[in-house]
């Protein structure tokens, strides 16, 4: 999912998984989102990982 704030030139990229992930899988998804953020010119990347449960 991608949300854009054109006025502030910010973007939010989100990926939701409805299953348990290993830490390795989760980090791979974060890396993929970082690459996607570069494609849309999102600039600085911050990450937030919320474990299920």
C-alpha positions in Angstrom: 0.0 0.0 0.0 1.3 3.5 -0.8 0.0 6.7 0.7 1.3 10.1 -0.6 1.2 13.5 1.0 2.1 15.7 -2.0 2.0 19.0 0.0 4.7 17.8 2.5 6.4 15.5 -0.1 6.1 12.4 2.1 5.1 8.9 1.4 4.1 5.9 3.5 4.7 2.4 2.2 3.0 -0.4 4.0 2.9 -4.2 3.5 0.6 -6.4 5.6 1.1 -10.1 6.1 -1.6 -12.2 7.7 0.8 -14.9 8.9 3.7 -15.3 11.2 7.0 -14.3 9.7 10.5 -15.2 10.6 12.8 -12.3 11.4 14.6 -13.0 8.1 11.3 -12.8 6.1 10.3 -9.6 7.9 13.7 -8.0 7.2 13.4 -9.0 3.5 10.1 -7.3 3.3 11.5 -4.1 4.9 14.4 -4.2 2.4 11.9 -4.5 -0.5 9.9 -1.5 0.8 13.1 0.5 1.1 13.8 -0.2 -2.6 10.3 0.8 -3.5 10.5 4.0 -1.6 13.6 5.0 -3.7 11.6 4.4 -6.9 8.9 6.8 -5.8 11.4 9.3 -4.4 10.2 9.0 -0.8 13.6 10.2 0.6 14.4 9.3 4.2 13.3 5.8 5.2 12.2 4.9 8.7 11.0 1.4 9.6 8.6 0.1 12.2 8.1 -3.6 12.7 5.2 -4.7 14.8 5.3 -8.4 15.7 2.0 -10.2 15.6 0.4 -11.7 18.6 
